Amino acid sequence: MIKHVSEYLRDAARRFPDKTALIDQKRRVSYQEFFMEAESIASRLIAEGLLKQPIAVMLEKGVDAIIAFLGIAISGNYYTVIDTKMPEERVEKIFATFRPKAVITDKKNIEKLSKLNGNIDIKGLLYEELISYQRDQEQICIVENRMIDTDILYVLFTSGSTGIPKGVIISHRSVIDYTEWAAETFQFDSSTIFGNQAPFYFDNSVLDIYSTIRNGAELHIIPQMLFSFPIRLLEYIRDQKINTVFWVPTVLSRVADIGVLEHCDINCLKTILFAGEVMPAKQLNIWMRRLPDALFANLYGPTEITVDCTYFIVNRKIEDNEPV
C-alpha cells in the first residue's frame, strides 16, 4: 500500500523516464528530470536538518513550484503555497501561523522575502541552487523509512471568513485516497493530458498535480493570460491535444457565453470536470452540445476533506433553468 506521494513520482520516473511530465511557458521536463530535481531539493533540506517541518514555496505558478512541492515531500517536510502576487500583509499573516523553517524562492522573488524578513526571520533557499545539489539517496531512504501515511503533506490557507487566513492541514493518506478515487472514477492513465487552470493555492489544483504524477500523465500549466482570450485558450487546448480539464464554472461559462466553441476544433477534449462554484445549466448545455461524447462532471467539497467529497457525472438531459 502506498504511504507517501513520492512513491507516485518514483514509479512514474521508472516507467516513463523520458515522457513529458510538466509543461509551462518556460520549461518542459521529463519524469526523470522531475524526479532528479525533486530529490536534489530533498537532499538539501535533509542536509539542513529539517524533518517534519513547515516549508513555504514562494515561486511563480509553474513547473518549478510543483517540483519544489515534491522535493519538500520527499524530504519528509510539508509545504504551503505563497503566491508571488499576494499582498505583503497576507503573507505575513500566513507566516505568523505557518511559521516556516525555510522558504524556497528564486532570484526573481528573493527581494520580496527579504522585505518580509524585516518582521520575520526566515531562511531563504534559492531554487536555482537547490536543484543542482548532490542527491543523497541514502539519506532520503532513511527519511522515508521514518515517515507514515498520516504525516502532513501540505497546508492550504483559505481566505478566512474573519479576514485572517486559516490553514487547513492535509496528509499524504488523504491525497493518496483522493487521487486513487479520481483515477478510478474518471479513468485517468498515462495518456491523460491535463490542462491546469486552478492556482496552486486553490485546492482544485491538487487533482491536476497528483493525478498527473500518479498516472504518469502530462500536465500543461496553461498561461494565465489565455483565460482572458477564449479563442486563444481553445487553440492552446487544440494544439497541445489536452483531453482533460478541471476548471471553475466561471471560466467554462465565459467561453460558452462568448460564442467561440464552434470556431475551434477541440474534439480532443474528453473529460470536463468543474467545481468551486455553481455551474449554470445553460452554459453547461452549450458545452455539452459542442462535445456530445465528452464526460462532464460536477464536483463539490471543502478544502478540509481534500478537495471534493461528492460528485455528479452528468448522464441525462438538463434543462437550461434546472440546477446542476
N, C-alpha and C positions, 0 to 999 in steps of 0.2 A: 504493500500500500504506500502510495506517495505521501510523504510527510512535509515536503519542502518544495516551493515553486522552482528552486534551482534545478530540481530533477527534470522538470519540463525542458529547461534550456539545455541541459547536458544531453538529454535524449535527442532533442531536435538537432543539436550540433553533430551528434554521432550519425544520425540518419540522413541529414541533409546538409552536410558541411558547406557546400558551395551554393546552396539555394539562397536566393534573396530573402532576408527576414524583414528588414525595416528600410523604409524609404522616406526621405523628406526632400526639401528643396536643395539641400547641401550635400547629403550623403545617401549612399545605398550600401548597406552592409549585409554580408552573408551570415548564416548562422554560426559558422566557425569564427568569424571576426567578432560577432556579437558576444559569443561565449568567452573568447580570449580577453577582450577588453573588460568584460564584467569581472572576470577572475583577477585581472590586474588591479582593478579598483578594490575588490575584496581583499586582496593580499596587502595592499597599502593600509586599509582600515584595520586589518588584523594586526599589522606591524605597529599601528598607533595604540594598540592595546584596547581597542574598542570591541565590546561584545554585548549584545542585547541593549544597545544604547540608541537614542534618537539621533538621526542624521537628516538634515534638511537638504533638499535639492533645489538650488536656485539657478536654473538654466532655462533658456527659451524652449518652448514646446518643440520637440524634435527627437531625432534618433538618439542623440547624446543623453537626453533625460531618461529615456527608457533603459539604456544601458546602465546608467547610474543607479536606477531603481534595482535592477537585478544584481549589480555589484554589491549594493548595500545588503540585499537579501542574502547573497552567498556568504557575506562576511559575518552573518549572524546578528546583524543590526536591523533597524527598521527605519522607514523614511516618511517624510511628509513633503508635499509639493509646494514650493513657493513660486508663484507666477512672477516673472520679472517685471510685470507691469502693475503689480499690486501696490497700493498706497503704502508709504513707509509706516504709517500708523498701524495698519492692519498687520503688516509683517511683524512689527514689534509685539503686538498682542499675541500673535501666534507663537512667536519665540518665547514669550513670557510663560505660556502654557506648555509648549512642547519641550522647551529647554534643550535644544540640540547641542550635542557634544562637538559637532563639526557641521560645516556647510559645504557641500560640493557645488562649486560655481565655476566660472571660466574667466578669462582675461577681460572679456567684454563687460562682465557684471560684477567683478570683484570690487569695483569702486562703490557700488551700491551697498555691498556688505560692509565695507569699511565705514560708511556713514552710520550704519546701524550699530557698529561696534562702539560708537561713542556712548551708547547706553547699555550695550550688551557685549560681553566679552566672549566671542565665538571664534573657533579656529576655522579659517577658510582653506579649503583644499581645491586646487585648480584641476579641472577635469583633464586639461591637456597634459598635465604631468601624471595624473593617476593612471591613465590608460597605457602609459609607457613603463609602468612599474613592473619589476620582475615578478612573474607569477610564482606563488608558493603553494603548490597543490598539497603538500604535506600538511601545512597549517590549515588550509581550507578543509581538508578531510577531518582534522581534529575538531575544528569548529562544528562542522556538520554533525559529527557524532554526539555533540553536546546539545543539539537542538531537538525540540519536539514540535509536533504539528500545531500546537496551540500557541506557539511563540508569535509575537507581533510581527506582521509584515509591513503594514503602513498605518498612518493616522491621517485621515482626511478631515479638513476643517470646513464646517458648514458656515453659512453666512451668520447664523445665530439669531434667533428671534429677539434677543436682547441687545443686539449690536456687537456683542462680544463673540468672536469666533469660537465654536465648540468643536473640540477634537473627538473624532469617532475612531475607535481602535478596532482594527480588523486583523485577524490571524491568518497564518498560512492555510490552516484547515478550512477556514471559511471561503477563501478564494479558490482553493482546490475543489471544494464541493460545488461551488457556483460554476466554475469553469467546466467541470465534468458534466454537470447538468446541461449547460449551454451546448456543449459538443454533441451530446446525445439528442437533445431536443431539436436542434437546428442542423444537425448533420455536418458540422464543420470538419474539415480534414485538410490535408496538405495542399489541396487545390483551391482552398478558400483564399480569396484576395479581399482583405478588409479595406474600407475607406474610412479613416478616422475623422470625426468631426468634433467630438467632445474634448474640452480642455482636460489636461491631466489632473487638475484639482477637482474635477467633477467625476462622480463615481461611474457614470456610463463608460468612461474610458477603460475601466478595469476589464470589461468584456473584450474590448478590442485588443488590449495588450496581452492578457493572459490566455485568451483563446488562440491568438496568433502563435504564441510560444508553445502551448500545449499540443497544437496540431501540426506544427511545422509549416504554418501558413505564411502569408505575406501581408504586411501591414503598410499601407500608404498613409502617411500623416499629411492630409490634404492641406495645402496652403490656405490660411485663414482668409486671405483676400478673395479667393474664389467663391466663398459663400455670399459675397456681395454681388457676384456676377453669375446668375444661374446658368446661362448658356455655356459659359466657360467651365463652370463646375461640371455640367453634364458631359462636356467634351473631355474633361480630365477623366471622368469615370469611363467613358468610351475608350479613350486612348490607352489607359492603364489596365483595361479589362477588369475593373473592380466588379466583384459579384456579390458583395455583402456589405451592408451599411447598418449602423445603429446610431440613428440621429434623433435629435429633438424634433417634435412636430412643427415648431416654428420654421425650421429650415425646409422641411418637406412641404409645408403649406406655402411658403414663399415661392418655391419652384413651381408648384401647381398653379398658383394664382397668376403668375406672370405669363403663363401660356407657352412655355418653351419645350415642354416634354415631347411634343410631336416633331420637334425640329432637330432632334439628335438621336442617333441610334444607340440606345442604352440597353439593348436586349441582353447584354452580358450580366445585367443586374438580376440576381435570382432570389436574394433574401433581403427584405427591408424590415428592420426592427425599429421601434420607436418607443420612447419613454421620457419621463421628466415633466410632461405637460399633457393636457387633454388633446387628443388628435381629432380635429374636426372631420366629420364623416364626409362632407362634400369634397374636401381636398384629398382625403384618402381615396375616394372613388375615382378621382381624376388619375391618381397614380395607378390604381388597380385596372382601370380601363386601358391605360398605356402598357402595363406589364401584366397581362392576364394570367400568365403562367408562373409568376413570382410568388414567393411566400411572404405574406405580410403578418406581423405580429406586434401586438400592443403589450408592453411590459410595464410593471409597476413595482416599486418598493422603496423603502427608505435606506439611506446610507448605512444605518446601523445594522442592517441584516445582509450587507454585502450586495448592494445594488438593487436586486429585484427579488420579490417573493411570490409574485403571481404573474400570469401571462395569458393572453388570448390570441391564438392563431386565427386570423380572420378566414373562416371557412364557409361563409354564406354571404348573400347579398345584404348590404346595409343601406338603408335609406339615408338621403342627404341630411335629414333632420333627426336622425337617430343617434344616441350616444354610442361611442365605440366602447 
